[in-house]
Amino acid sequence: MMGFGLIWLLLFWGILILLAVWLIAALFPANPPSSPNHRPGSAPEARDILAQRYARGELSQEQYLEMRQLLER
């Protein structure tokens, strides 16, 4: 009889711990959105990509301004 009580106790605590982990994961996602305009599942917009490339130094200022002007048309 003692063995069944121990099994139920372990099962209870195991389920309780799993629920706590699930709740924490749901409340605090691993990859929060990087910008306020970010929509889950959406592709980054061209202007965002252009700004990131400029920030990484892949584009000169002239290239950045020219491409940004083309995108605004």
Protein Blocks (a to p, Z undefined) as FASTA:
>chain_A
ZZmmmmmmmmmmmmmmmmmmmmmmmmmcfbdcfbfklcghiacdfklmmmmmmmnopacf
klmmmmmmmmmZZ
